[in-house]
Amino acid sequence: MENKKKNDIFDEEGMFVQKEFSDEFLEGLMYHTYDFVKLMTYYKCAMMEIETKFNVLNEEFSLQYDRQPISTIKTRLKKNFSIFKKMNKKHLPITIYNMENYLDDIAGVRVVCSFVDDVYMLAEALLKQDDVTLIEKKDYIENPKENGYRSLHLIVSIPIFLAHEKRIMKVEIQLRTIAMDFWASLEHQLRYKKDINFTDEMSAELNACAQASADLDIRMAKLRKQCMPKDIDI
């Protein structure tokens, strides 16, 4: 019976055969796998490293310019079910090796800044650090998505130092302004509401709101420059 159940779920290459799984099944399968738990712990450590780096930069810029460019920092570890779904979507067997090598967003850090200039300033300062390696950069501020989404995305690798080894881990970083974060949060709530048919008219209105938030960032940046002492340039 055990072999039959196993074959109902995976084929010989480790791919899903069964498409629907209960939350209990997925939680049990993943959380009781020691190697998976260990990998998730490594990703948590990597997020802590990145968060600390941004906190240090925030303190430095606060001292130098008498203001903090970072409003909030949020970290997110991808949920088990989302990892399973993404691996299956990529047609990859569910293995620790594939998770680590083919998924870039298991560990995520979102940095919400006051102004657009802060986004690029912080990204540049982070990438100058000799233990941070840029893997991929996508600038959705300069080139917004079709739905109006704006943010700067970085995939980086950093070392984490454990008791007996050093591991290189990947982290996805999203940097955005308060206005961008406001729009993105509400867009997700509205677009993915259950039992709602999201129409083209609704999409167009959301896009218009995204443009309004972009205009707000521009206007606030102009006001900031007017309020700054002339000997400060940031």
Rosetta blueprint (number, residue, H / E / L):
1 M L
2 E H
3 N H
4 K H
5 K H
6 K H
7 N H
8 D H
9 I H
10 F E
11 D L
12 E L
13 E L
14 G L
15 M L
16 F E
17 V L
18 Q L
19 K L
20 E L
21 F L
22 S L
23 D H
24 E H
25 F H
26 L H
27 E H
28 G H
29 L H
30 M H
31 Y H
32 H L
33 T L
34 Y H
35 D H
36 F H
37 V H
38 K H
39 L H
40 M H
41 T H
42 Y H
43 Y H
44 K H
45 C H
46 A H
47 M H
48 M H
49 E H
50 I H
51 E H
52 T H
53 K H
54 F H
55 N H
56 V H
57 L H
58 N H
59 E H
60 E H
61 F H
62 S H
63 L H
64 Q H
65 Y H
66 D L
67 R L
68 Q L
69 P L
70 I E
71 S E
72 T E
73 I E
74 K E
75 T E
76 R E
77 L E
78 K L
79 K L
80 N H
81 F H
82 S H
83 I H
84 F H
85 K H
86 K H
87 M H
88 N H
89 K H
90 K L
91 H L
92 L L
93 P L
94 I L
95 T L
96 I H
97 Y H
98 N H
99 M H
100 E H
101 N H
102 Y H
103 L L
104 D L
105 D L
106 I L
107 A E
108 G E
109 V E
110 R E
111 V E
112 V E
113 C E
114 S L
115 F L
116 V H
117 D H
118 D H
119 V H
120 Y H
121 M H
122 L H
123 A H
124 E H
125 A H
126 L H
127 L H
128 K L
129 Q L
130 D L
131 D L
132 V L
133 T E
134 L E
135 I E
136 E E
137 K E
138 K E
139 D E
140 Y L
141 I L
142 E L
143 N L
144 P L
145 K L
146 E L
147 N L
148 G L
149 Y L
150 R L
151 S L
152 L E
153 H E
154 L E
155 I E
156 V E
157 S E
158 I E
159 P E
160 I E
161 F E
162 L L
163 A L
164 H L
165 E L
166 K E
167 R E
168 I E
169 M E
170 K E
171 V E
172 E E
173 I E
174 Q E
175 L E
176 R E
177 T E
178 I H
179 A H
180 M H
181 D H
182 F H
183 W H
184 A H
185 S H
186 L H
187 E H
188 H H
189 Q H
190 L H
191 R H
192 Y L
193 K L
194 K L
195 D L
196 I L
197 N L
198 F L
199 T L
200 D H
201 E H
202 M H
203 S H
204 A H
205 E H
206 L H
207 N H
208 A H
209 C H
210 A H
211 Q H
212 A H
213 S H
214 A H
215 D H
216 L H
217 D H
218 I H
219 R H
220 M H
221 A H
222 K H
223 L H
224 R H
225 K H
226 Q H
227 C H
228 M L
229 P L
230 K L
231 D L
232 I L
233 D L
234 I L
